[in-house]
Amino acid sequence: MASNIRFNNGTTLTTGLDPFSIAVGDFNSDGKPDLATANLNAGSVSVFLNNGTGFSAATSLATGLNPFSIAVGDFNSDGKPDLATANEGSGNISVFLNNGTGFNAATSLTPELNSKPRSVAVGDFNSDSKPDLATANFNSNSISVFLNNGAGFSAATPLPTGFDSKPRSIAVGDFNSDGKPDLVTANNGSNTVSVFLNNGAGFITATPLTTGSDPRSIAVGDFNGDGKPDLVTANNGSNTVSVFLNNGTGFSAPTTLSTGFDSRPLSVAVGDFDNDSKLDIAAANEGSGDVLVFLNNGTGFITSSPLPRGGLPESIAVGDFNGDGKPDLVVGNEADFTASVFINATPTPTPTPVNQLLVGNNKRQLLGGGAGNDTLVGLDGNDTLVGEGGADAFVFTRAQGKYSRKMGIDRIVDFQHGIDKVALNQSVFHLNRRFSFASVRRDSLADNSRATIVYSRSSGSLYYNPNGTLPGLGNGGKFAIVSSDAQITRSDIMLTSFS
């Protein structure tokens, strides 16, 4: 059981009857994500504007009958996110254009006759930079694609999902990495996922994938970090979610995750909830009345403690509602006609420092370390060396193995006295562990020093004097400038054989 994830209860919002689907978008262009719910038994959409500390009361929009699903897209290319709902009861799609102060009355699109659309998704399917629409049609066992022509949408192009497949949910992703958005549906009649690959002129059907029983929802995310979008379904009948990894030519057999006895998951969403750069899964479970988060550990998923809700959660969506950079959750609840906002309070993990070896190429360079104990080697040329955190070593050496003024003068930006080290190759500088060191007030005094390594406190310069006990630098010279507040002492200098 994972313990490093935490959500705080946020606002509870009153929606219309049965908020079966939720979408997130910045509807008033203030930089804060707002909410819209499709209210199945109210024939409406509820829009909630985010004021930074909570949400406004709902503004209601009239849809067709039984809106099962809602999606967001800028359909008229005016920079404002619009809305579309799939209305099963009236067999149509309602499109609401955002006018900047609200939404216009809906225009209607009709899929094939008696189709009963239950889900709608947005994607640019013909690569003309205009967002198109696709629906999953429960009764006609098909999907419909509506192409956006800039002034509206074309008539629907239907594609079959299979005999008695009953598609319930539709999603978009580029599953074969050809730059064209493809489509997938979760089919609760056949317990399958249908994959439609976009070839630029239309869609071709791939081999269906077998899910758990009664898949009601499908979502897309790259769960194994290989750059290919994977799939997850919520399987209401088997109390599971199925994860399908994309191998580039298709999908692997599913990994099955239990949502618990009689949990009956209805909806899934994807987000990095524990801030570890791996996509996690959240499931809304109407049977157990809770939300379950599956945390991705890089090799699989572990189950977090459930988020109790108790109001028959049936829909779920993700957004950063308080602007702290962490993905929050919003859940639509059938029993009390509300949407619950859960604010992500998971601590940001402290990254493990990495010890780096950074070596220059005899040209002027900027070498920058990180939080670890880094080794920075400028070689020849006038380089800038930045250690950042950790105990760093700034190495002075040459590939040719003999000191020369061609080494240049490297600048150490952030030397930490007593922590970092100036590391001198003992062969290049002809030094042994009894080498002499002197600290002088200003650069002009360095020539008069009899020490082998001389530090000027005024400029932070380090000089090499190969003349031994004689004054004057001879064939030596300045080889480094250290940040002036470092105040180098002999203990900050070490000998190395690094070459």
Disulfide bonds with the S-S distance in Angstrom:
none
